[in-house]
Amino acid sequence: MRSRLGGAMKGRWLYLMLLCLLAPDAGAQVVKLRVALQGPVTSPFYGVTLTRLKEEAERRSDGTLSIEIIDKGRLFGDGQMVGAVSSGAVELGITASQIFVAQAPSLAFLDLPFLFNFSALMDAAAQPGSEIRKLIDATILSEVGVRVLLWQSVGNTHFYSKGQDVADVARLKDQRVAVPGKALEELVTRCGGRPTTLPINKFAERITEGAVDMALMTLGGNQTLGLWQAQDTLTLTAHASVEFLLIVNDRTWHSLSPAHRAVMTEAIRIVEPEARARVATIEAASERFAIDKGFKIVRPTPDHVAEWRACTADMVADYMAKNGEQARRLMVAYRKLRMDPCCTAGPGTGSFTRR
C-alpha cells in the first residue's frame, strides 16, 4: 500500500514539474516591438499582413513577444522610414522598395519596366529561397543596415485613361500622366508621354480638373482612390510590380532571444504566402469592379509589349551600366528564373508576329 502511495505521489510531482516547465513564465519580461507604417492598418494589403503577423507572433510566444502597429504615418512617413529603422528610432517599419534605391541603387532592378510583368514571375522572384530575393535582401542589409523580414506585394501598375487605351505605345505621345514616383516618371518620358509626379490620393482630383489625362496605378487603387469616377479605360500593361518590404533594425533583431527570433521567423513563414494569395484575390475583384463600372479592359498583345520594351530599353541599359557587378548578378539570376517552368510563359494570349 505504502509503495503504491509513494509511486502515485512521485508521479504527481513529476506531472506538476512538467506543467511548470511547459507553462509560460508569468514573471518573464515582455519584449515589445513597434511597427511603423504610412498607411492605415485597415489596408487589405500591408495592414492585414501586419495584423496577422502580430497575431501569430504573440500567440506563438505565449504573449512574451508584443507587437504594436502604429499606422497612418503617426511615427514616420515613407521617406523617413528607412532612416528611422536603421537608427533604431523604431524597431520595424514597412515601406516601398523604391525608397531603398537612394542608398542601394541596384535595387532599382525591381522597377525596371516589363521585367516582372506577370504575377507568377514576380511571385517566384519574391520567394524567400529565390536567388533574386537573397541578393536584394543581402544588399539591403550590407548597404542600408536593416534586415528584410517580409515582402508584401500590392499588385502591378497599369494605365488608366479616358476614351482610348495605350496598348499601342504610340498613343502615349504627349499625354499628361500622373505617376507616383521617379521610376514611372522615366518610363512615361522615354515612351513619349509627359509625367507629373503626384501623391496618389490626388490622382482623381487632378484628372477631374483636367490637369492630367492619364494615371499609373495598381488595380486596387481604382476603387479606393476613385479613379473610376474620372476614367473609363484600363490598359493592363503590368509593367512593374509594387513591392513593400518589412524591415527590422539589425541590432534589435540580434537582441531578441533565439526563441523570439524563431517565433518571428515561423510567423513570417505562415503570413507571407497568405499575403501574396490575398493580393491575387484582391486584383481579381478589382478587375471585376472596373468591368461593373463600365471600364473597357485592354490587354496588350506580345507585339504591343515588344514596342513598350523598345522604348524603355535604355532604362535597362543605363541600370546595367551604373550598377556593375551587382546588376550583372541580378540579371543572371533573372535569366535563370525565366528558364524555370514557373516562369517560361508570358502574360496574356497571342503570339509575337513582328520580326
Secondary structure as GFF3:
##gff-version 3
##sequence-region A 1 355
A	DSSP	alpha_helix	2	22	.	.	.	ID=ss1
A	DSSP	beta_strand	31	37	.	.	.	ID=ss2
A	DSSP	alpha_helix	46	60	.	.	.	ID=ss3
A	DSSP	beta_strand	65	70	.	.	.	ID=ss4
A	DSSP	alpha_helix	78	87	.	.	.	ID=ss5
A	DSSP	beta_strand	92	96	.	.	.	ID=ss6
A	DSSP	three_ten_helix	97	102	.	.	.	ID=ss7
A	DSSP	three_ten_helix	105	111	.	.	.	ID=ss8
A	DSSP	alpha_helix	119	126	.	.	.	ID=ss9
A	DSSP	alpha_helix	131	143	.	.	.	ID=ss10
A	DSSP	beta_strand	146	161	.	.	.	ID=ss11
A	DSSP	three_ten_helix	169	172	.	.	.	ID=ss12
A	DSSP	beta_strand	176	179	.	.	.	ID=ss13
A	DSSP	alpha_helix	182	190	.	.	.	ID=ss14
A	DSSP	beta_strand	194	197	.	.	.	ID=ss15
A	DSSP	three_ten_helix	200	202	.	.	.	ID=ss16
A	DSSP	alpha_helix	203	209	.	.	.	ID=ss17
A	DSSP	beta_strand	214	218	.	.	.	ID=ss18
A	DSSP	alpha_helix	219	224	.	.	.	ID=ss19
A	DSSP	three_ten_helix	227	229	.	.	.	ID=ss20
A	DSSP	beta_strand	233	235	.	.	.	ID=ss21
A	DSSP	beta_strand	241	249	.	.	.	ID=ss22
A	DSSP	alpha_helix	250	255	.	.	.	ID=ss23
A	DSSP	alpha_helix	258	292	.	.	.	ID=ss24
A	DSSP	beta_strand	296	298	.	.	.	ID=ss25
A	DSSP	alpha_helix	302	338	.	.	.	ID=ss26
A	DSSP	three_ten_helix	341	343	.	.	.	ID=ss27
###
